[in-house]
Every structure is written in C-alpha cells, then in structure tokens.
Amino acid sequence: MKEEIGISVSVGVSFCKIFAKLGSDMKKPDATTVISEENFREKVWPLPVRDLVGIGPATERKLNKIGIFTLGDISQTPIKLMKNLLGINGVYLWQYCNGMDIRPVVDRDHKEAIKSIGNSSTTRRDLNSDEEVFNVLQELSFSVSRRLREAELEAMGVEVFVRNSELQSFNFSKKINMASQSSIILVREAMEIFKEKYRWAFPVRAVGIRAINLRSQGGGSQMDVFLNHEKFQKSEDVDTCLYKIRKKYGKNSITFAALKKDIGLPSDMTEIVTLPNRHYNM
C-alpha cells in the first residue's frame, strides 16, 4: 500500500475481529501484528483496559476502582461480577478479553438490522425517588428518540434497566399500544413499568431506557379504545418539535425545565458505555 498509493498502514491479523482491531493499534507505522489463539494471552492480557475498543474513561475508572487494570484482569474476573458492574456490556468485555468474539466479517456497506435502540448511564449520585429516575430517563430518551427518527424506526415496546446501590441489576419491559418515536411517550411508558416493578429497598445508581420491538415508521397501529388519542398525538407533536429544534440549534437549545437542574448525570454524556457492531448499545 505504501509503494502503490503512498500511505502508511498498521495491520492487525487475528482469529477474531476485536483482537484484529487491537493488533492494528499495537505497532505503528508500517507494521503487522499477528494475534493468534496460541499467543493472545501473552500479547493481549498485559495491555491496560483502555486499549480495548469500547472502554472509555468512565468504564476505565469503574474497572480500576475494583482493582481491574489490565485486559488479563478482566478475563480472570468472574463474569457475574462484570455483569453486575457494567450490565450486559460487562459480559461482552469478558468475552472479548477471552477471545470469544463471534461477530462475522462483513462487507463495508453491510448494515445490521437494528433490533433495539437504548441509552444508559451510571449517575454521579444515588437516585432516591421516582421523580429523580424520571428526569434521568427523560434526558437519556432524547438520544433514543433521535436515533429512532434518524433510522426511520418506531418502537412497539420499551425496556428499563435499573442498577441499585448494592449493584443489583433489573430489567423491566412492556409493550406500547401505539408505535412511537417520542421521547415523552417512551419515558411515560418506562415509568409506568418502573413504578409497577421496582421496589425501593435501595437507592438507584444506574438507569437505562431502550426502545424495543422496532419496526419501520409509518406502519400505522390499531386504534386502542382505552387510549387518550388526543394526548398521545400532542406528545408526538411536542416531541417532534423538540427534535427539530435540537437538530437545528444543538441539543442544549431546548429542554424541559426540570432537566436544567442537576439531575445526577455525568457532565460528559460520552461517558455512556457503548460497544461496537453487534455488541453495540444502539
């Protein structure tokens, strides 16, 4: 490549995608790193956790806090502990560090069918009431709603993730009678299932909201005789206006008054944990 088109490249070659990516960053420039099933423990495990795709500053701090500093540390940590600490992403990280990445190599233009779109975050302080949980979910749902609209999808269900101060994790889900892209409606439905299912034995320390049972937008829904359709449509219209204003002028251009106070989310929202491709928090 350097001889023909004059650019330097670093190449990672491995038996799985995550290690191939890792190898491409290990030696630069003009280098090829081979990570095999026989040598990955020697090459990968001594690396700091931040070297793995999907581990940002916030995740690194969480791992360091319990004595996990290298990729080898992750591989030797009980998978249940990783899940309690980071949710399903903790499971994926454990699998990656043990060479269990089963994602196929696909064409560059290939697009996975999106099955769910969600956001979650650990808060800077404990949440102690339904109102505090609601505010965090509303902020997170703005991104969920935006990505639904950009993907031209709408949700027929919603899922809520909760982790309490004792690191106990819960997932609650429900169907939505009328398909929606609205953050307002998603949060309303999410709070309904949260209030029904969550028992306030301990404060909440992490929450998430996920749009599920996705379908292409505009498919229509069977009328629900028990639904206040005027209220439903108003929520859709208000949220559409919010989306358009935020898209044109930035996400801080408009929001709900309750979200202007400190609701406990990290100031840098990029700290929300995400992972690539099939193991990515869409």
Secondary structure by P-SEA (a helix, b strand, c coil): cccccbbbbbbbbcccaaaaaaaaacccccbbbbbcccccccccccccccccccccaaaaaaaaaaccccaaaaaaccaaaaaaacaaaaaaaaaaaaccccbbbbcccccccccccbbbbbcccccccaaaaaaaaaaaaaaaaaaaaaacbbbcbbbbbbbccccbbbbbbbbbccccccaaaaaaaaaaaaaacccccccccccccccccccccccccccccccaaaaaaaaaaaaaaaaaaaaacccccccccccccccccccccccccccccccccc
